[in-house]
Amino acid sequence: MLFLVHMQVNIPDSLDKAAAAALIAEEKAYSHALQRDGRWRHLWRVVGQYANYSIFNVDGNDELHELLSALPLYPYMTLEVTPLAQHPSALASN
């Protein structure tokens, strides 16, 4: 199943800078692993924001929830998830 996920990151100023940097490095490594295995299909930055739009290709809601809640920055994120389905007029398949 394909899902569009909007992630808005809000790291509090009160978080130690070294701890924030470590979380960001862990997040990058985790996202790279998911991109390599094909579950995190696309990742786009939102210009001027600490935010992204991503496409995930997973077996279902539970797998997506597990992946998202394991993100190191998850405690500092606001997420919007939209399930996607193939449009009948689309030329390309998933």
Secondary structure, DSSP 8 states (H G I E B T S, - for coil): -EEEEEEEE---TTS-HHHHHHHHHHHHHHHHHHHHTTSEEEEEE-TTSSEEEEEEE-SSHHHHHHHHHTSTTGGGEEEEEEEE---TT-SS--
